[in-house]
Amino acid sequence: MRVSLALGFASLMVAAPVMAQEAVFDVVNATSFGITGFYGSADGDVSWEENILGGQTLAPGASLSVNFDNGSGVCVYDLRAVFDDGDESVMQDVDVCSQKSVTLN
């Protein structure tokens, strides 16, 4: 696959107290392609949620704050990015509560 994925570890939470964690993170498009679709699925679910970009394109070099915090306490998601050339990438088992940045490059 032409697109490799690197997860940004700069904002990992260290020794977080026991409390509800927020599933809010940044998606960084470090590729040379626009991202036309970005989807999440709680770990174990068999279908993708709706496209969070809502018809917009995340341009190369751009970033977007994403909020998957729905009050369920779920932190582990599979993530799917669809690029403007039709290619797509899937990241599995991403802890979006502790992983505050997901970089596609």
C-alpha positions as CSV (number, residue, x, y, z in Angstrom):
1,M,0.0,0.0,0.0
2,R,1.4,3.4,-1.0
3,V,0.1,5.1,2.1
4,S,1.8,4.2,5.3
5,L,0.4,5.3,8.7
6,A,2.2,6.7,11.6
7,L,0.5,7.4,14.9
8,G,1.7,10.5,16.6
9,F,2.7,9.8,20.2
10,A,3.5,13.3,21.2
11,S,0.4,13.8,23.3
12,L,0.1,10.4,25.1
13,M,-1.5,10.7,28.5
14,V,0.8,9.6,31.3
15,A,-0.6,7.9,34.4
16,A,-4.1,9.3,33.9
17,P,-6.3,9.1,36.9
18,V,-9.3,6.8,36.8
19,M,-12.0,9.0,35.2
20,A,-13.9,9.3,32.0
21,Q,-11.5,10.0,29.1
22,E,-12.3,12.1,26.1
23,A,-12.2,10.5,22.7
24,V,-11.0,13.7,21.0
25,F,-8.0,13.7,18.7
26,D,-6.5,15.4,15.7
27,V,-6.2,13.9,12.2
28,V,-3.2,15.2,10.3
29,N,-3.0,14.7,6.6
30,A,0.7,14.5,5.8
31,T,0.1,12.8,2.4
32,S,0.1,14.4,-1.0
33,F,-3.5,13.4,-1.5
34,G,-6.8,14.9,-0.2
35,I,-8.8,12.8,2.3
36,T,-12.4,12.6,1.1
37,G,-13.7,10.3,3.8
38,F,-12.8,9.5,7.4
39,Y,-14.7,6.9,9.3
40,G,-14.6,5.3,12.8
41,S,-16.0,2.1,14.1
42,A,-15.9,1.1,17.8
43,D,-13.6,-1.9,18.1
44,G,-15.6,-5.0,17.4
45,D,-18.3,-3.3,15.4
46,V,-18.7,-4.6,11.8
47,S,-19.8,-1.4,10.2
48,W,-18.4,2.1,9.7
49,E,-20.1,5.2,11.2
50,E,-20.9,8.1,8.8
51,N,-18.2,10.1,7.1
52,I,-17.1,12.7,9.6
53,L,-15.9,15.0,6.8
54,G,-19.4,15.4,5.6
55,G,-18.6,15.9,2.0
56,Q,-15.5,18.1,2.6
57,T,-11.9,17.2,1.7
58,L,-9.1,17.3,4.2
59,A,-6.3,18.8,2.0
60,P,-2.7,17.7,2.1
61,G,-0.9,19.3,5.0
62,A,-4.2,20.1,6.8
63,S,-5.5,18.8,10.1
64,L,-8.9,18.4,11.7
65,S,-10.0,17.9,15.3
66,V,-12.3,14.9,15.6
67,N,-14.6,14.1,18.6
68,F,-15.7,10.5,19.0
69,D,-16.7,11.2,22.6
70,N,-20.4,10.0,22.7
71,G,-20.6,9.3,26.4
72,S,-20.1,5.6,26.0
73,G,-16.6,5.5,27.5
74,V,-15.4,3.7,24.4
75,C,-11.8,4.6,23.5
76,V,-10.6,1.9,21.1
77,Y,-11.7,2.5,17.5
78,D,-10.8,1.2,14.0
79,L,-10.2,4.2,11.7
80,R,-10.6,4.4,7.9
81,A,-9.3,7.1,5.6
82,V,-10.4,7.3,1.9
83,F,-8.2,9.4,-0.4
84,D,-9.2,11.5,-3.5
85,D,-7.4,9.0,-5.7
86,G,-9.7,6.1,-4.5
87,D,-7.0,4.5,-2.2
88,E,-7.9,3.9,1.4
89,S,-6.1,3.0,4.6
90,V,-7.5,1.3,7.7
91,M,-5.9,1.6,11.2
92,Q,-7.1,-0.9,13.8
93,D,-7.3,-0.7,17.5
94,V,-6.4,2.9,17.9
95,D,-6.9,4.2,21.5
96,V,-8.3,7.7,20.7
97,C,-8.5,8.6,24.4
98,S,-4.7,8.4,24.9
99,Q,-3.6,8.9,21.3
100,K,-4.3,12.6,20.7
101,S,-3.0,12.7,17.1
102,V,-3.3,10.4,14.2
103,T,-1.0,11.3,11.3
104,L,-1.5,9.8,7.8
105,N,1.7,9.9,5.7
